Amino acid sequence: YDGAKLTDAQKDLRSYYGRLLKLCAEPAFARGDFYGLNHANKDNEQYGRVGGETVSGHWLYCFLRRDPKTGQTFLVIANIHPTEKLNNVSIKIPGNAFDWMGGKLSSGAKLTFIDRLGSKLTLEATRDEITSKGLVIKRFPAKTAVYLELK
């Protein structure tokens, strides 16, 4: 099947799943370890709260994946709300998560996260900023996920 009769929306979806399947073969996902981040953000008011919620993490799900052999690391973020875009999201990554990532990232190190699914989202912050204030995403649409590789 060559996809010639697909609509543009169907072609976009097919392309997205092709990128996602290719990404799942990367070392961090194929054989890497998991570190959940919702526990570190449950009291973070900028972590996807909607409609006066007092606890975070209902609509936003984040985790790290890291392959110890290659050092490849991803931050995966998903807004699972069916209709609400999230504004000024702040994702805190605790110090022990940086230790888990290999401990090579000094406190003042500038980190760059680049989306590998095609959104062109790139985020930069220092380790200290991410630990204290969080990694900030200005606008995060509903039903969206990004797979940010740490460079």
Rosetta silent file (secondary structure, phi, psi, omega in degrees, C-alpha in Angstrom):
SEQUENCE: YDGAKLTDAQKDLRSYYGRLLKLCAEPAFARGDFYGLNHANKDNEQYGRVGGETVSGHWLYCFLRRDPKTGQTFLVIANIHPTEKLNNVSIKIPGNAFDWMGGKLSSGAKLTFIDRLGSKLTLEATRDEITSKGLVIKRFPAKTAVYLELK
SCORE:     score description
SCORE:     0.000 S_00000001
   1 L     0.000  123.162 -174.170    0.000    0.000    0.000 S_00000001
   2 L   -98.567   -5.904  177.493    1.605    3.231   -1.134 S_00000001
   3 L    80.500    6.745 -174.981   -0.781    5.728    0.500 S_00000001
   4 L   -61.611  -30.313 -176.990   -1.638    7.454   -2.776 S_00000001
   5 L   -95.857    7.819  179.079   -5.379    7.557   -2.020 S_00000001
   6 L   -74.933  149.383  172.543   -5.030    8.875    1.531 S_00000001
   7 L   -73.427  168.512  178.133   -6.385   12.281    2.473 S_00000001
   8 H   -60.054  -40.460  179.187   -3.909   14.903    3.696 S_00000001
   9 H   -63.567  -40.650  178.597   -5.014   14.270    7.293 S_00000001
  10 H   -67.031  -37.899  176.675   -4.456   10.532    6.849 S_00000001
  11 H   -64.655  -40.851  177.428   -1.028   11.156    5.321 S_00000001
  12 H   -61.852  -44.227  179.621   -0.092   13.368    8.278 S_00000001
  13 H   -64.457  -41.904  178.115   -1.220   10.678   10.725 S_00000001
  14 H   -62.306  -42.601  178.701    0.689    7.997    8.831 S_00000001
  15 H   -63.457  -43.094  178.592    3.799   10.160    8.835 S_00000001
  16 H   -59.311  -48.108 -179.525    3.431   10.822   12.586 S_00000001
  17 H   -65.908  -32.469  175.263    3.174    7.112   13.389 S_00000001
  18 H   -62.963  -44.216  177.582    6.174    6.420   11.157 S_00000001
  19 H   -64.786  -41.428 -179.505    8.249    8.937   13.151 S_00000001
  20 H   -63.936  -44.771  179.527    6.945    7.534   16.446 S_00000001
  21 H   -64.001  -39.324  177.498    7.775    3.929   15.507 S_00000001
  22 H   -63.959  -40.888  179.508   11.269    4.956   14.394 S_00000001
  23 H   -64.416  -37.122 -179.748   11.761    6.823   17.669 S_00000001
  24 H   -64.389  -16.904  177.598   10.697    3.783   19.701 S_00000001
  25 L   -86.915   -6.839  178.070   13.700    1.930   18.243 S_00000001
  26 L   -65.268  150.456 -175.921   16.132    4.485   19.745 S_00000001
  27 H   -53.508  -40.083 -177.691   18.295    3.068   22.586 S_00000001
  28 H   -61.445  -30.771 -179.723   16.582    5.099   25.345 S_00000001
  29 H   -95.936  -35.974 -176.624   13.231    3.500   24.497 S_00000001
  30 H   -71.371  -36.445 -176.736   14.325    0.095   23.227 S_00000001
  31 L  -141.856   10.824 -175.247   16.496   -0.801   26.225 S_00000001
  32 L   -82.734  179.418  179.916   16.587    2.233   28.507 S_00000001
  33 E  -103.319  161.296 -175.362   15.400    2.915   32.027 S_00000001
  34 E  -113.534  138.841  173.371   12.360    4.886   33.207 S_00000001
  35 E  -137.666  108.632 -179.870   12.160    7.776   35.704 S_00000001
  36 E   -74.105  146.872 -177.448    8.688    9.223   36.377 S_00000001
  37 L  -116.158   -6.791 -178.310    8.362   12.946   37.097 S_00000001
  38 H   -63.299  -35.089  179.445    4.765   13.421   38.264 S_00000001
  39 H   -61.519  -33.769 -178.062    5.741   12.731   41.896 S_00000001
  40 H   -79.666   -8.041 -175.419    8.215   15.629   41.789 S_00000001
  41 H  -122.742    8.605 -175.368    5.560   18.016   40.446 S_00000001
  42 L   -61.351  -28.602  178.137    2.407   17.163   42.421 S_00000001
  43 L  -100.064    3.523 -178.698    2.615   20.464   44.356 S_00000001
  44 L   -80.499  110.590 -176.549    3.808   22.479   41.343 S_00000001
  45 L   -64.742  -20.004 -179.333    0.981   24.910   40.452 S_00000001
  46 L   -97.600   19.798 -177.342    2.316   25.278   36.890 S_00000001
  47 L  -106.848   60.583  170.631    2.180   21.553   36.181 S_00000001
  48 L    74.511   27.417  176.987   -1.004   21.282   34.144 S_00000001
  49 L   -74.904  140.342 -179.383   -3.682   22.252   36.642 S_00000001
  50 L  -131.314  136.830  171.424   -7.080   22.951   35.081 S_00000001
  51 L    61.264   43.681  175.508  -10.212   24.496   36.598 S_00000001
  52 L    77.327   14.989  177.435   -9.049   25.213   40.134 S_00000001
  53 L   -61.279  147.094 -177.761   -7.448   21.828   40.791 S_00000001
  54 L  -106.239   -8.034  176.398   -5.256   21.795   43.894 S_00000001
  55 L  -125.307  137.852 -177.768   -3.036   18.833   42.976 S_00000001
  56 L   -91.112  162.670  173.389   -1.010   18.636   39.779 S_00000001
  57 L   104.058   -0.299  179.044   -0.497   15.746   37.414 S_00000001
  58 L   -71.292  -41.004 -174.493   -4.059   14.898   36.429 S_00000001
  59 L  -108.954   -8.161 -178.532   -3.729   16.183   32.854 S_00000001
  60 E  -121.785  132.385  179.704    0.029   16.263   32.358 S_00000001
  61 E  -128.653  127.030 -178.303    2.249   13.207   32.330 S_00000001
  62 E  -135.068  145.446  174.571    6.060   13.408   32.132 S_00000001
  63 E  -156.981  161.997  175.630    8.885   10.953   32.394 S_00000001
  64 E  -106.727  147.818  170.157   12.527   10.471   31.491 S_00000001
  65 E  -128.573  135.523 -178.620   14.008    7.589   29.510 S_00000001
  66 E  -143.939  134.059  173.427   17.745    6.972   29.507 S_00000001
  67 L   -96.951  114.327 -177.134   19.987    4.343   28.014 S_00000001
  68 L   -62.414  -30.862 -178.533   22.963    3.870   30.359 S_00000001
  69 L   -67.854  -48.374 -175.332   25.200    2.470   27.581 S_00000001
  70 L   -95.542  -18.786 -175.651   24.869    5.371   25.138 S_00000001
  71 L    80.739    0.286  179.974   23.771    8.074   27.584 S_00000001
  72 L   -61.795  130.362 -176.163   20.850    8.929   25.285 S_00000001
  73 E  -133.571  137.042  177.036   18.181   10.693   27.344 S_00000001
  74 E  -126.294  145.520  168.099   14.631   11.792   26.534 S_00000001
  75 E  -111.184  117.543 -179.954   12.063   13.845   28.410 S_00000001
  76 E  -104.914  129.544 -178.406    8.565   12.781   27.309 S_00000001
  77 E  -129.257  131.267  179.486    5.693   15.177   28.028 S_00000001
  78 E  -132.847  127.964  169.628    2.020   14.533   27.287 S_00000001
  79 E   -94.457  107.742 -175.395   -1.005   16.797   27.725 S_00000001
  80 L   -96.428    6.833  177.022   -3.788   14.229   27.977 S_00000001
  81 L   -69.713  136.144 -176.252   -6.625   16.729   28.437 S_00000001
  82 L   -71.125  -22.312 -175.269   -9.159   16.306   25.600 S_00000001
  83 L  -135.642  -23.156 -172.411   -9.793   20.043   25.074 S_00000001
  84 L   -90.211  124.764  168.302   -7.629   22.321   27.273 S_00000001
  85 L   -79.092  149.224 -179.629   -4.340   23.749   26.114 S_00000001
  86 E  -107.490  129.641 -178.506   -1.926   24.282   28.978 S_00000001
  87 E  -109.031  143.688  177.400   -0.127   27.614   29.268 S_00000001
  88 E    51.940   47.135  176.958    3.172   28.345   31.013 S_00000001
  89 E   -68.351  138.205  178.111    3.744   24.742   32.019 S_00000001
  90 E  -126.447  120.605 -178.812    6.721   24.264   34.331 S_00000001
  91 E  -111.534  113.722  178.655    8.303   20.829   34.678 S_00000001
  92 L   -89.705  133.717  175.424   10.679   20.393   37.594 S_00000001
  93 L  -114.140  115.239 -175.447   13.311   17.702   37.361 S_00000001
  94 L   -68.587  159.743 -179.441   14.735   16.907   40.821 S_00000001
  95 H   -56.477  -38.109 -178.912   18.460   16.695   41.542 S_00000001
  96 H   -68.849  -21.691  174.513   18.336   12.930   42.065 S_00000001
  97 H   -70.737  -37.260  176.338   16.948   12.569   38.524 S_00000001
  98 H   -66.833  -36.263  174.447   20.046   14.332   37.219 S_00000001
  99 H   -62.087  -43.217  178.234   22.144   11.918   39.272 S_00000001
 100 H   -60.892  -32.425  179.984   20.150    9.068   37.682 S_00000001
 101 L   -74.668   -0.103  177.019   20.970   10.545   34.254 S_00000001
 102 L   122.098   -9.332  175.170   24.622    9.908   34.899 S_00000001
 103 L    66.819   10.440 -177.351   25.596   12.763   37.161 S_00000001
 104 L   -86.978   -6.503 -174.915   27.701   14.411   34.430 S_00000001
 105 L   -93.794  108.663 -178.970   25.565   17.530   34.274 S_00000001
 106 L   -69.448  163.766 -173.618   27.017   20.244   36.495 S_00000001
 107 L   -60.579  -33.811 -179.310   24.708   22.647   38.312 S_00000001
 108 L   -94.594    3.564 -176.811   25.318   25.522   35.874 S_00000001
 109 L   -62.964  134.176  176.239   25.248   23.374   32.745 S_00000001
 110 E   -86.488  127.754 -177.314   22.958   24.652   29.997 S_00000001
 111 E  -111.239  140.658  177.806   20.698   21.895   28.717 S_00000001
 112 E  -120.537  129.555  177.757   18.948   21.791   25.362 S_00000001
 113 E  -115.304  125.491 -176.637   15.878   19.614   24.720 S_00000001
 114 E  -122.861  127.499 -179.918   14.825   19.081   21.088 S_00000001
 115 E   -69.720  131.998 -179.980   11.552   17.415   20.043 S_00000001
 116 L  -100.683    1.261  179.042   12.132   14.402   17.808 S_00000001
 117 L   -95.146   -3.641  174.039    8.496   13.969   16.732 S_00000001
 118 L   109.311    4.995 -179.376    8.475   16.989   14.458 S_00000001
 119 L   -77.612  -11.934 -176.628    6.942   19.850   16.478 S_00000001
 120 L    67.302   13.793  177.370   10.175   21.884   16.180 S_00000001
 121 L   -73.825  128.044  174.454    9.943   22.604   19.920 S_00000001
 122 E  -130.936  129.997 -179.984   13.326   23.357   21.453 S_00000001
 123 E  -123.875  139.990  178.036   13.739   24.246   25.137 S_00000001
 124 E  -131.336  140.828  176.405   16.849   25.506   26.921 S_00000001
 125 E  -168.264  162.133  175.096   17.565   26.004   30.599 S_00000001
 126 E   -85.534  163.161  177.599   20.295   25.350   33.126 S_00000001
 127 H   -58.281  -43.146  179.604   20.191   22.415   35.493 S_00000001
 128 H   -61.168  -42.051  178.805   19.652   24.829   38.408 S_00000001
 129 H   -63.194  -42.597 -177.995   16.699   26.510   36.649 S_00000001
 130 H   -66.893  -37.546  179.814   15.086   23.157   35.875 S_00000001
 131 H   -70.909  -39.026 -175.651   15.502   21.951   39.453 S_00000001
 132 H   -91.778  -55.491 -176.314   14.155   25.130   41.079 S_00000001
 133 L   -96.288  -29.274 -179.482   11.740   26.828   38.640 S_00000001
 134 L   104.135  163.702  174.021   11.279   24.091   36.079 S_00000001
 135 E   -85.163  122.492 -170.040   11.566   23.720   32.338 S_00000001
 136 E  -100.955  132.993  171.859    8.933   26.077   30.886 S_00000001
 137 E  -117.674  118.206 -174.270    6.651   25.447   27.912 S_00000001
 138 E   -66.708  -41.879 -178.009    4.648   28.564   27.031 S_00000001
 139 E  -142.871  125.297 -177.875    1.809   26.833   25.167 S_00000001
 140 E  -130.460  104.430 -175.135    1.069   23.104   25.110 S_00000001
 141 L   -61.159  156.720  175.477   -1.981   22.031   23.043 S_00000001
 142 L   -61.316  151.758  176.646   -4.531   19.454   24.206 S_00000001
 143 L    51.169   46.510 -178.143   -3.911   15.821   23.237 S_00000001
 144 E  -127.577  145.626  173.476   -0.261   16.494   22.417 S_00000001
 145 E  -134.065  145.948  174.199    2.959   14.715   23.248 S_00000001
 146 E  -127.921  144.529  178.020    6.572   15.680   22.696 S_00000001
 147 E  -115.755   93.470 -173.429    9.649   13.475   22.867 S_00000001
 148 E   -92.354  116.657  177.224   12.436   15.840   23.825 S_00000001
 149 E   -86.575  133.985  177.360   15.956   14.514   23.429 S_00000001
 150 E   -79.948  121.374 -179.943   18.543   15.986   25.755 S_00000001
 151 L  -108.810    0.000    0.000   21.468   17.318   23.725 S_00000001
